[in-house]
């Protein structure tokens, strides 16, 4: 796996969700797959999709059903309407030799309706870019993975299905899927030689609102999102399952993921809480793909929040997506002002006083060993300042620190009707290597990067997982989750 590409969310109303993500998170429409229209001018009851994007690489693909047609909308004896019906099911003709089934399937109305009925609105697929989507699929299935969708090549612009030979001479994308957990798929995307390695990797079948970017922007700022909200890319994705060890063993076997961090209910920062969980973080080789897997702990004073999720989601699924921000203070200020995504209640004033005692009045060294040491790391955690804590308190943001970096984080309440899926906004400071004069990144003399402003916008990406996952905030976060569940009758 190279990096996260997008997450596909099945929702009830794509247009309403689009407006909410645009106005409430500052995202912009990047591409769409519109439902075809019959000869009578009506949509034919299929599905539509809208790709929303912020920054260089935070992408959400919203997919939902459109209303069913009346009985007179389509005449399947008419070749034109019959073709439209095939296209409404996401079926496109094959170019070239016509090998295979002759069509490439996209989500149907039945697919979306079945998922929504069982799980409610939520993540159906998590997409990652890989070197070879065919090889990733084959090795996953050979290692025991469930095949959701076999590999196929698509023309990068038209979405037409291509043979493997054609794909090597055209700008093409290969896509395949295997089951991640529950009804959530892991989607593999890879590119043909004619798509530049640093160019934008399109999702087959979508109509992009502007031309594909030939080269990525260097820092992720302003490539799509010109609103200044600061969202950049997916930091990590968290899923809830009934059995942690079984799921982790399966994921490591299929995708050769590495252990990055683990958090157990009996550890000091989680001991004596009224509820509990066990969690592990898995990563690819350079920690650009971080997958958190969590199970409930039973027999606690209160039902585990993970158990509540599994009940309402009716099984395993994606609990939250963490979005990296270049300036979390600006991002959270904009979210609060827009008022379309509710945030968890602000921490108690005592929480921030404890932070001041720990890092400012009575400085303590951060605990070591909370996260896996990232290869070639020469970083030292930047200092926490009075200004940082004051601004975090004003906006209700949680702050934590380990021996490598600082992490700022805040969580929304559940995004949709069921108390399942939510979002996390996160910023990491530290773990950046700064090139000294005449030196090269990864070698030569290194300089420590000083923090001189409240929360400096970054032009370079911290190493994945820098600063940990907020384990020092678990007590305060659990307290707010418990309050939310009690207020909403979920306790």
C-alpha positions as CSV (number, residue, x, y, z in Angstrom):
1,X,0.0,0.0,0.0
2,X,1.2,3.5,-0.9
3,X,-1.3,5.9,0.6
4,X,-5.0,6.5,1.3
5,X,-6.9,7.6,-1.8
6,X,-10.6,8.0,-0.8
7,X,-13.4,6.7,1.3
8,X,-16.8,5.9,-0.3
9,X,-19.8,6.7,1.9
10,X,-23.2,5.3,1.1
11,X,-25.8,7.9,2.1
12,X,-29.5,8.6,1.8
13,X,-29.3,11.9,-0.1
14,X,-26.1,12.7,-2.1
15,X,-27.0,16.3,-2.8
16,X,-27.8,17.1,0.8
17,X,-24.6,15.4,2.0
18,X,-22.6,17.3,-0.7
19,X,-23.9,20.6,0.6
20,X,-23.2,19.7,4.2
21,X,-19.6,18.6,3.4
22,X,-19.1,21.7,1.3
23,X,-20.5,24.3,3.7
24,X,-19.6,22.5,6.9
25,X,-16.1,21.3,6.1
26,X,-15.0,23.5,3.3
27,X,-14.7,20.6,0.8
28,X,-15.2,21.2,-2.9
29,X,-16.9,19.0,-5.6
30,X,-14.2,17.4,-7.7
31,X,-16.1,14.8,-9.8
32,X,-19.5,13.2,-10.2
33,X,-21.3,10.3,-11.7
34,X,-24.8,11.5,-12.5
35,X,-27.8,9.2,-12.9
36,X,-28.7,8.8,-16.6
37,X,-31.9,10.4,-17.8
38,X,-34.6,8.6,-19.8
39,X,-36.2,9.7,-23.1
40,X,-39.0,11.3,-21.0
41,X,-36.5,13.4,-19.1
42,X,-36.6,11.6,-15.7
43,X,-33.9,9.9,-13.8
44,X,-34.3,6.2,-13.8
45,X,-34.0,5.2,-10.2
46,X,-30.3,4.2,-10.2
47,X,-27.5,5.8,-8.2
48,X,-25.4,9.0,-8.3
49,X,-22.0,9.8,-6.8
50,X,-20.2,13.0,-6.0
51,X,-16.4,13.1,-5.2
52,X,-15.7,15.8,-2.6
53,X,-12.1,16.9,-2.0
54,X,-10.1,19.2,0.3
55,X,-6.4,20.0,0.1
56,X,-4.2,17.7,-1.9
57,X,-5.6,14.3,-0.9
58,X,-8.6,14.2,1.4
59,X,-11.4,12.7,-0.7
60,X,-14.9,11.5,0.2
61,X,-17.0,9.8,-2.5
62,X,-20.7,10.2,-1.7
63,X,-22.9,7.6,-3.3
64,X,-26.7,7.2,-3.0
65,X,-29.8,6.1,-4.7
66,X,-32.1,8.5,-6.7
67,X,-35.9,8.2,-6.7
68,X,-37.4,5.3,-8.6
69,X,-38.9,6.0,-12.1
70,X,-42.6,6.0,-12.8
71,X,-43.7,3.0,-14.9
72,X,-43.6,5.1,-18.1
73,X,-40.1,6.5,-17.8
74,X,-38.4,3.6,-19.6
75,X,-39.4,1.4,-22.5
76,X,-36.9,-1.5,-22.4
77,X,-38.0,-2.5,-25.9
78,X,-36.5,0.8,-27.1
79,X,-32.8,0.2,-27.7
80,X,-32.0,3.7,-26.5
81,X,-33.8,3.2,-23.1
82,X,-32.4,-0.3,-22.8
83,X,-28.9,1.1,-23.1
84,X,-29.7,3.8,-20.5
85,X,-30.9,1.1,-18.1
86,X,-27.6,-0.8,-18.5
87,X,-25.7,2.5,-17.9
88,X,-27.9,3.3,-14.9
89,X,-26.5,0.1,-13.3
90,X,-23.0,1.4,-13.9
91,X,-22.4,-0.8,-16.9
92,X,-20.0,0.4,-19.6
93,X,-19.1,-1.2,-22.9
94,X,-15.8,-2.8,-23.4
95,X,-13.4,-1.4,-25.9
96,X,-11.1,-3.6,-27.9
97,X,-11.5,-7.3,-28.0
98,X,-14.6,-7.4,-25.8
99,X,-13.0,-9.9,-23.4
100,X,-14.6,-10.6,-20.0
101,X,-18.2,-10.0,-19.2
102,X,-18.4,-6.9,-21.4
103,X,-19.4,-4.5,-18.7
104,X,-17.9,-3.0,-15.5
105,X,-20.3,-2.7,-12.5
106,X,-20.7,0.3,-10.2
107,X,-22.9,0.3,-7.1
108,X,-26.6,-0.4,-8.0
109,X,-29.6,1.0,-6.3
110,X,-30.1,-2.4,-4.7
111,X,-26.5,-2.4,-3.4
112,X,-27.0,1.0,-1.7
113,X,-30.4,0.3,-0.3
114,X,-29.3,-3.0,1.2
115,X,-26.3,-1.4,2.9
116,X,-28.3,1.5,4.3
117,X,-31.0,-0.8,5.6
118,X,-28.5,-2.9,7.5
119,X,-25.9,-0.3,8.6
120,X,-27.3,3.1,7.9
121,X,-25.2,5.8,6.3
122,X,-21.5,5.0,6.5
123,X,-18.3,4.0,4.9
124,X,-18.8,1.2,2.3
125,X,-15.2,1.2,0.8
126,X,-11.8,2.5,1.8
127,X,-9.5,3.0,-1.2
128,X,-5.7,2.9,-1.2
129,X,-3.3,3.3,-4.0
130,X,-1.0,0.3,-4.6
131,X,1.7,-0.6,-7.1
132,X,-0.4,-3.3,-8.7
133,X,-4.1,-3.7,-8.0
134,X,-4.2,-7.1,-9.7
135,X,-1.4,-8.5,-7.6
136,X,-2.8,-6.9,-4.4
137,X,-6.2,-8.6,-5.1
138,X,-4.6,-12.0,-6.0
139,X,-2.3,-12.1,-2.9
140,X,-5.2,-11.0,-0.6
141,X,-7.5,-13.8,-1.9
142,X,-4.7,-16.4,-1.7
143,X,-4.1,-15.3,1.9
144,X,-7.8,-15.9,2.8
145,X,-9.4,-12.6,1.8
146,X,-13.0,-12.5,0.5
147,X,-13.0,-11.3,-3.2
148,X,-15.5,-8.4,-3.5
149,X,-14.7,-7.3,-7.0
150,X,-12.0,-8.8,-9.4
151,X,-9.4,-6.6,-11.0
152,X,-10.4,-4.6,-14.1
153,X,-8.7,-1.9,-16.1
154,X,-10.6,1.3,-17.0
155,X,-9.8,4.2,-19.2
156,X,-8.8,7.1,-16.9
157,X,-11.0,9.7,-18.7
158,X,-14.0,7.7,-20.2
159,X,-14.3,4.9,-17.7
160,X,-14.5,2.4,-20.5
161,X,-13.3,-1.1,-19.6
162,X,-10.0,-2.0,-21.2
163,X,-8.1,-5.2,-21.8
164,X,-4.8,-5.5,-20.0
165,X,-2.9,-5.0,-23.2
166,X,-4.8,-1.8,-24.0
167,X,-4.2,-0.5,-20.5
168,X,-0.5,-0.5,-21.1
169,X,-0.8,1.9,-24.1
170,X,-3.4,4.3,-22.6
171,X,-3.9,6.3,-19.5
172,X,-5.7,3.7,-17.4
173,X,-6.6,2.7,-13.8
174,X,-6.9,-0.8,-12.4
175,X,-9.4,-1.3,-9.6
176,X,-10.2,-4.3,-7.4
177,X,-11.7,-4.9,-4.0
178,X,-11.5,-7.4,-1.2
179,X,-13.4,-7.4,2.1
180,X,-11.9,-5.4,4.9
181,X,-14.3,-6.2,7.7
182,X,-18.1,-6.5,8.0
183,X,-19.6,-5.2,4.7
184,X,-16.7,-2.7,4.2
185,X,-14.4,-3.3,1.2
186,X,-10.7,-2.4,0.8
187,X,-10.4,-0.9,-2.7
188,X,-7.1,-1.2,-4.6
189,X,-6.2,1.4,-7.2
190,X,-3.2,1.4,-9.5
191,X,-2.1,3.3,-12.5
192,X,-0.8,2.4,-16.0
193,X,2.6,3.7,-17.1
194,X,0.9,6.6,-19.0
195,X,-0.3,8.2,-15.8
196,X,2.5,10.1,-14.2
197,X,3.5,8.7,-10.8
198,X,3.0,12.1,-9.2
199,X,-0.2,12.9,-11.2
200,X,-3.7,12.7,-10.0
201,X,-5.1,9.1,-9.9
202,X,-8.8,9.3,-11.1
203,X,-11.6,7.1,-9.9
204,X,-13.0,5.2,-12.9
205,X,-16.4,6.2,-14.2
206,X,-16.5,9.7,-12.7
207,X,-16.7,12.9,-14.7
208,X,-14.1,15.3,-13.3
209,X,-15.2,19.0,-13.1
210,X,-11.8,20.2,-14.3
211,X,-8.9,18.5,-16.0
212,X,-6.9,15.9,-14.1
213,X,-3.8,17.4,-12.4
214,X,-0.7,16.3,-14.1
215,X,1.4,16.8,-11.0
216,X,0.6,16.9,-7.3
217,X,1.1,20.2,-5.5
218,X,4.1,20.0,-3.2
219,X,2.4,20.8,0.1
220,X,-1.2,20.0,-0.4
221,X,-2.4,23.5,0.2
222,X,-4.8,25.0,-2.3
223,X,-4.7,22.3,-4.9
224,X,-8.5,21.9,-4.7
225,X,-9.6,23.6,-1.5
226,X,-9.1,27.4,-1.8
227,X,-11.3,28.2,1.2
228,X,-8.5,28.1,3.8
229,X,-10.0,25.5,6.0
230,X,-6.7,23.6,6.3
231,X,-7.9,20.0,5.7
232,X,-5.2,18.0,3.8
233,X,-5.4,14.2,3.8
234,X,-6.6,11.1,5.7
235,X,-4.4,10.6,8.8
236,X,-5.9,7.2,9.9
237,X,-9.0,5.2,9.6
238,X,-10.5,3.4,12.6
239,X,-12.7,0.3,12.5
240,X,-14.6,-1.6,15.2
241,X,-14.8,-5.4,15.3
242,X,-15.9,-8.0,17.8
243,X,-12.6,-9.8,18.0
244,X,-9.4,-7.7,17.8
245,X,-6.7,-10.5,17.6
246,X,-8.6,-12.4,14.9
247,X,-9.0,-9.3,12.7
248,X,-5.5,-8.1,13.2
249,X,-4.0,-11.5,12.3
250,X,-6.1,-11.6,9.2
251,X,-5.1,-8.1,8.0
252,X,-1.4,-8.7,8.7
253,X,-1.5,-12.0,6.8
254,X,-3.2,-10.5,3.8
255,X,-1.4,-7.1,3.5
256,X,1.9,-7.6,5.4
257,X,1.0,-4.7,7.7
258,X,3.2,-3.8,10.6
259,X,2.3,-3.3,14.3
260,X,2.5,0.5,15.0
261,X,0.9,0.9,18.4
262,X,-1.5,-0.8,20.8
263,X,-3.7,0.3,23.6
264,X,-5.2,-2.0,26.2
265,X,-7.9,-1.5,28.8
266,X,-5.5,-2.5,31.6
267,X,-2.9,0.1,30.8
268,X,-2.4,3.0,33.2
269,X,-4.1,5.7,31.1
270,X,-7.2,3.5,30.7
271,X,-7.4,1.8,34.0
272,X,-10.4,2.4,36.3
273,X,-12.6,3.9,33.6
274,X,-16.2,2.9,33.6
275,X,-15.9,1.5,30.1
276,X,-13.1,0.0,28.1
277,X,-11.6,-1.0,24.7
278,X,-8.6,-2.8,23.3
279,X,-7.0,-1.3,20.2
280,X,-4.1,-1.9,17.8
281,X,-2.8,0.4,15.0
282,X,-1.4,-1.3,11.9
283,X,0.6,0.5,9.2
284,X,2.3,0.1,5.9
285,X,6.0,0.3,5.7
286,X,6.2,4.2,5.8
287,X,3.2,4.8,8.0
288,X,1.3,6.6,5.3
289,X,-1.6,4.1,5.7
290,X,-2.6,3.8,9.4
291,X,-5.5,1.4,10.2
292,X,-6.8,1.3,13.8
293,X,-8.8,-1.8,14.8
294,X,-10.7,-1.8,18.1
295,X,-12.7,-4.3,20.1
296,X,-15.0,-3.8,23.1
297,X,-14.2,-4.8,26.7
298,X,-17.0,-6.5,28.4
299,X,-17.9,-6.6,32.1
300,X,-17.2,-2.9,32.8
301,X,-19.4,-0.6,34.9
302,X,-20.9,0.8,31.7
303,X,-21.4,-0.7,28.2
304,X,-18.4,-0.1,26.0
305,X,-18.8,2.5,23.4
306,X,-17.5,0.0,20.9
307,X,-20.2,-2.5,21.9
308,X,-22.8,0.3,21.3
309,X,-21.3,0.9,17.9
310,X,-21.5,-2.8,16.9
311,X,-25.1,-3.0,18.0
312,X,-26.3,0.0,16.1
313,X,-24.1,-0.7,13.0
314,X,-25.2,-4.4,13.2
315,X,-21.7,-5.6,12.9
316,X,-18.1,-4.4,12.2
317,X,-17.5,-1.2,10.3
318,X,-15.6,2.0,10.0
319,X,-16.0,4.0,13.2
320,X,-14.2,7.2,12.2
321,X,-11.9,8.9,9.7
322,X,-9.2,11.2,11.0
323,X,-8.5,14.2,8.8
324,X,-5.0,15.8,9.0
325,X,-5.2,19.6,9.2
326,X,-2.4,22.1,8.6
327,X,-3.9,24.5,11.2
328,X,-6.4,22.8,13.5
329,X,-7.2,26.1,15.2
330,X,-8.4,27.6,11.9
331,X,-10.2,24.4,10.9
332,X,-12.1,24.0,14.2
333,X,-13.0,27.7,14.2
334,X,-14.5,27.4,10.8
335,X,-16.4,24.2,11.7
336,X,-17.8,25.8,14.8
337,X,-18.8,28.9,12.8
338,X,-20.5,26.9,10.1
339,X,-22.4,24.8,12.6
340,X,-23.2,21.8,10.3
341,X,-21.0,19.3,12.1
342,X,-21.5,19.1,15.9
343,X,-18.4,18.6,17.9
344,X,-18.0,16.7,21.2
345,X,-18.5,18.8,24.3
346,X,-15.5,20.9,25.4
347,X,-13.2,19.3,28.0
348,X,-13.5,20.4,31.6
349,X,-11.4,23.5,32.6
350,X,-9.4,21.1,34.9
351,X,-8.2,19.2,31.9
352,X,-6.3,22.3,30.6
353,X,-5.0,23.1,34.0
354,X,-3.5,19.6,34.2
355,X,-1.8,20.2,30.8
356,X,-0.3,23.5,32.1
357,X,0.9,21.7,35.2
358,X,2.4,18.9,33.2
359,X,4.2,20.9,30.5
360,X,4.5,24.5,31.6
361,X,4.5,24.9,35.3
362,X,6.2,21.6,36.2
363,X,7.7,20.3,32.9
364,X,7.8,16.6,32.6
365,X,9.4,14.5,29.9
366,X,6.8,12.8,27.7
367,X,6.6,9.0,28.2
368,X,8.6,7.0,25.7
369,X,7.4,3.9,23.9
370,X,3.9,4.9,23.3
371,X,4.3,4.7,19.5
372,X,6.6,2.7,17.3
373,X,9.8,4.5,16.4
374,X,9.6,5.6,12.8
375,X,12.5,4.6,10.7
376,X,15.3,7.2,10.2
377,X,13.7,9.5,12.8
378,X,15.9,12.2,14.2
379,X,13.2,14.4,15.6
380,X,12.6,15.8,19.0
381,X,9.1,16.8,20.1
382,X,8.6,20.6,19.8
383,X,7.7,22.5,23.0
384,X,4.2,23.0,24.1
385,X,3.5,26.7,24.6
386,X,1.1,28.8,26.7
387,X,-0.4,30.1,23.5
388,X,-1.1,26.6,22.2
389,X,-2.9,25.5,25.3
390,X,-4.9,28.7,25.6
391,X,-6.1,28.5,22.0
392,X,-6.9,24.8,22.4
393,X,-9.0,25.6,25.5
394,X,-10.8,28.3,23.6
395,X,-11.8,25.9,20.9
396,X,-12.2,22.7,22.9
397,X,-9.3,20.9,21.4
398,X,-7.5,18.0,23.1
399,X,-3.7,18.1,23.3
400,X,-1.2,15.2,23.9
401,X,2.5,14.8,23.5
402,X,5.1,11.9,23.4
403,X,8.8,11.8,22.9
404,X,8.5,12.6,19.1
405,X,5.8,15.1,18.7
406,X,2.6,16.9,19.7
407,X,-0.9,15.9,18.6
408,X,-4.0,18.1,18.6
409,X,-7.4,16.4,18.1
410,X,-11.1,16.9,18.3
411,X,-14.0,14.7,17.4
412,X,-17.4,15.3,15.9
413,X,-20.5,13.6,17.3
414,X,-22.0,10.9,15.0
415,X,-22.3,12.4,11.5
416,X,-25.5,10.6,10.4
417,X,-28.7,9.4,12.1
418,X,-27.2,6.2,13.8
419,X,-24.7,6.7,16.6
420,X,-21.9,5.0,14.6
421,X,-19.7,7.0,12.2
422,X,-17.9,10.2,13.1
423,X,-14.9,12.3,12.1
424,X,-11.7,13.4,13.8
425,X,-9.7,16.5,13.0
426,X,-6.1,16.1,13.9
427,X,-2.8,18.0,13.6
428,X,0.6,16.6,14.3
429,X,3.7,18.7,15.1
430,X,7.2,17.3,15.1
431,X,8.9,14.4,13.3
432,X,9.9,16.6,10.5
433,X,13.5,16.5,9.1
434,X,14.8,19.9,8.2
435,X,17.6,20.0,5.6
436,X,20.6,22.0,6.7
437,X,22.7,24.1,4.2
438,X,24.4,21.7,1.9
439,X,22.7,18.6,3.5
440,X,20.1,16.3,2.1
441,X,17.0,15.0,3.7
442,X,17.7,11.6,5.3
443,X,21.4,12.4,5.7
444,X,23.9,15.0,6.6
445,X,23.6,17.4,9.5
446,X,20.0,17.9,10.8
447,X,18.6,20.9,12.5
448,X,15.7,20.9,15.0
449,X,12.7,22.8,13.8
450,X,11.6,25.4,16.4
451,X,7.9,26.2,17.1
452,X,7.7,30.0,17.2
453,X,4.0,30.7,16.6
454,X,0.8,29.4,18.2
455,X,0.2,26.5,15.8
456,X,2.4,26.9,12.7
457,X,0.9,25.9,9.4
458,X,3.2,23.2,7.9
459,X,4.5,22.9,4.3
460,X,6.0,19.5,5.0
461,X,4.3,16.4,6.3
462,X,5.1,14.9,9.7
463,X,5.8,11.2,9.7
464,X,2.7,9.1,10.1
465,X,1.5,8.7,13.7
466,X,3.8,11.5,15.0
467,X,2.8,12.4,18.6
468,X,0.7,9.2,19.0
469,X,-3.0,8.8,18.9
470,X,-4.0,10.9,22.0
471,X,-3.6,8.2,24.6
472,X,-3.1,10.8,27.2
473,X,-6.6,12.2,26.3
474,X,-8.4,8.8,26.7
475,X,-9.9,9.6,30.1
476,X,-11.3,13.0,29.0
477,X,-12.5,11.7,25.7
478,X,-14.2,8.7,27.3
479,X,-15.9,11.1,29.8
480,X,-17.3,13.1,26.9
481,X,-18.5,10.0,25.0
482,X,-20.2,8.8,28.1
483,X,-22.0,12.1,28.6
484,X,-23.1,12.1,24.9
485,X,-24.5,8.5,25.2
486,X,-26.4,9.3,28.4
487,X,-27.9,12.5,26.9
488,X,-29.0,10.6,23.9
489,X,-30.3,7.5,25.6
490,X,-27.5,5.2,24.5
491,X,-26.1,4.4,27.9
